[in-house]
């Protein structure tokens, strides 16, 4: 089964979101859907790995509606993998 990931990337900063304690962190959120049915996929594992060294990583499992959120990521570029 193929998977398509729709992402909304939000970079948190003190000027945009006052509740953020660290302006050097980011949040990635989105929805995982099945390629063939376009329906949300529950239980998909979403992994974000810092690039280029892949030294930092964080993962989340998608909810019943396919949504996921990764919070408090150090600022930088990330590669996403969905299993």
N, C-alpha and C positions, 0 to 999 in steps of 0.2 A: 504494500500500500504506500503510495507516495504521500508526502507531507508538504504542505505549503505553510510558511510562517508569515504572518502579517505582523509587522512590528511598529510600535509607536515609541520613538526614542525621546526621552526627556532628560535633559541635562539640568541638574539642580545647581543653583547658585544662590547666594545670599540675596542678590537683587531680584531674583525671580520667585524664590520660595523661601520666605523668612524662617520657616520651621526647620530648614536644613541646618544641622549643626556644623557641617563641613562643606564649604563651597567647592571643594575639589572632589566631590563624589558625584556619581551619576546613577540613574535608574533606567532600566530597560523593561518595557512592558509590551504585551501584545497578545495575539490570539493564534493558537495552532489549529489549523483546519485540514481535513483530508482533501487531497488533491482531486480524487474522483467524485466524492459526494459533496464537497464544499461544506460539510458539517463540522462543528467543533470537535476536537479530539481531547478527551479527558485522559489524564495520566501520562501524557507525553513528557519526557525529560528534556528540558531546555538547558543547555550548558553554554555559558559565556566564558571565553578564555581570552586573557589579555594578550595583545599582539605587540611585538613580533615574537617574544620568547615563550608565550603561553605559560608564564610562571604563575599567574594568578588566575583562578577560576572560581566560578560560583554557579550553582544550578538551582533549578526550581521545577516543580511538577505542575503541569497544567491542570486547572480546575475542571469541574463538570462542563462548564461553558467554553472550555478551551483556553481561557485566559491564564496568563502567567505574569509574574513580576520579579525582577531581580533588583535589589536595592543596595545602596551604599557601596557601589562599585568604585574603586579608585579611578580617577579621571584617566582617559586614554582610549585607544582603539581596541575593539573586541571582535572576535570571531565567534559566531553562534552556531551551535550544532543541536539538532533536534532528533531524539531517538524515540 
